[in-house]
Amino acid sequence: MAAPTQVKHEGTQNAEGAQRAHVTEKEARQVAEAARQTEWELPSFAKELYLGRFRPDLIAPHPRPAPDVEARGQAYLEQLERFLRDHVDGRQIERDARIPDDVVRGLAQIGTFGIKIPDEYGGLGLGQVHYNRALMLLGTANASLGALVSAHQSIGVPEPVKQFGNADQKRAFLPRCAAGAISAFLLTEPDVGSDPARLHTTATPTDGGYYLLDGVKLWSTNGVVAELLVVMARVPASEGHRGGITAFVVEADTPGITVERRNAFMGLRGLENGVTRFDQVRVPAANVLGREGIGLKIALTTLNTGRLSIPALCVGTSKWCLKIGREWAHERVQWGRSVGRHAAVAHKIAFMATAAYAQEAVVELASHLADAGRTDIRIEAALAKMFTSELAWQVADELVQVRGGRGYETADSLEARGERAVPVEQVLRDLRINRIFEGSTEIMHLLIAREAVDAHLAVAGDIIDPEVDLAGKARAAAKAGAFYATWLPPLLTGPGQLPTAYPEYGPLATHMRFVERSSRRLARSTFYGMARWQGRLEHQQGFLGRVVDIGAELFATSAVCVRAQMQLQDDPRVGAAAVKLAGAWARQSRLRVERLFDELWTNTDAADEQLAAEVLDGEYTWAEVGVIDASEGTGPWIADASPGPAQVPDVSRRMMPPGA
């Protein structure tokens, strides 16, 4: 039966592939919208913030883990730190472009691959807080090591199986993952990134209780060394099959799977990231996660907490940059003073200190909220990913500047001429991908903006939908009128205008009042934007991006104030310094917020978009004359990913061979 099935499937797939190549904007939007988690069963601090309702009660007092969890988590972190210091040579990983297998085996032995897996399945049973702190240690030992563990446990097999797997799937896969069976998540394709409507990989049901997977996946982090895969593929609709994008757990050694190459990048040189081909790969129906058609929902839900791993890695890097910047700026003397005492460098050191503290405050708060489970953190996690990846990049870039020529020199070169081997240029290279991984900053802007205007679309969406008839628009207008009659008036005044509000925050109360006032102002601005552009609002990406960025700044200021207050209660000496650091962040942030508010309405967006259209139409090719493009003729912009057997040898390998 295999041969006829294959012939039929290939013909169908080619036809479907041609159709998906011409997916309209509307169809793509419908697919993305259908995958959204639309219900809000729990409150969300960030959601309320964008609606103009400042709710510090949702984040304060700062949540804490249970004492026994904190004790177990701290004991594990101390064990992990000892292992990393004794057994990991980050520069060797950089030189060899490979994490040694014995390091992976050692990490497996101390439970690193099962930090968040429940102990009943052989994991450590810890939460997001201690997992993120572990990633900070791993990432600063070597960024590729952090990426390996993060890709395995944040978006690989453990998290979706833990959340969506049935009892049999949990028993089958979670103990293996906890023991060190490395996993990977495969969604992206050569011509499909953040637009899943065009997904090409198919999973065709057979009469024997299997699916046949065909397609090519790109940038499969851990895919070269993974033992288990989560694969997103499109199931054709047919009798008995609802179809749609579906999540499968796939054994990486299944016949028909070929890792065609390992990709190389500007940073993360130890990353085992590859191109994976599926050719008539038989996957048991029992390996479907959830049910057919909810694969994107599974991916997005997994990312609600999975997105916190990159922020944790960014925090670790920023704290390391602050340490190096402080030590160097104190040691290096120019014109009779340490360079850090000169104002030009002092400004950079101050920024690095506040940025590192703000990132940690955001990640710690979001992680504690995730573990507590009393609020919905989908927006907080997305904000944390976007905020920390952008800020950490700025911190690392400033460190290069503070270090001067030494910031551009490799660690090996520094050591060879007798100086401390500080890998600043490597950190900059390793860090850059975080603004792209798991949703680029631009995609995160759109994702968060969609959630920020969700309440408005829920009540007024039909008014601006051109496909809704007049009767529907009339009903929507009545519904919107009732909503805005109660929502708008409270946005005009609030506790942020009272000089005595939030007294429990002491000197930070003024910043909490600013957040409250700005939250209401942000909500009003969003409403004005909807009134002005109506159905065209989704195309005002500059406006929406600034709305999101304002919310991110306000979230960060709230987080630093709540964190500083907690630290003041725990240790008055550290807490007093934390209050000063939080205040410095809030003052810097306030200036950025005011600028962003101004730029909501005063900007060059329309002119820039028109200019970009003209550039794309070739009207300014004369401005490109006088350069040499050595890439011309080396290949197409996007590689061919037609289904079929592999034409190159398999390059996969196992870091944890059976019985290791």
Secondary structure, DSSP 4 states (H G I P E B T S, - for coil): -HHHHHHHHHHHHHHHHHHHTT--HHHHHHHHHHHS-----S--HHHHHHTT---GGGT-SPP---HHHHHHHHHHHHHHHHHHHHH--HHHHHHHTS--HHHHHHHHHTTGGGTTS-GGGTS----HHHHHHHHHHHHHH-HHHHHHHHIIIIISSHHHHHHH--HHHHHHHHHHHHHT--EEEE--BTTBSS-GGG---EEEE-TTSEEEEEEEEEEEETTTT-SEEEEEEEEPPBTTB--EEEEEEEETTSTTEEEEEE---SS-TT--EEEEEEEEEEEEGGGEESSTT-HHHHHHHHHHHHTTHHHHHHHHHHHHHHHHHHHHHHH-EETTEEGGGSHHHHHHHHHHHHHHHHHHHHHHHHHHHHHH-SS--HHHHHHHHHHHHHHHHHHHHHHHHHHTHHHHS-HHHHHHTTS----HHHHHHHHGGGGTTTS-HHHHHHHHHHHHTHHHHHHHHHHH-TTS-HHHHHHHHHHHHHHHHHHSGGGS--GGG-TTS-GGGGGGHHHHHHHHHHHHHHHHHHHHHHHHHGGGGGG-HHHHHHHHHHHHHHHHHHHHHHHHHHHHHH-HHHHHHHHHHHHHHHHHHHHHHHHHHHHHHSS-HHHHHHHHHHHHTTTTGGGGTT---TTTTS--SS----SS--SS------SS-TT-
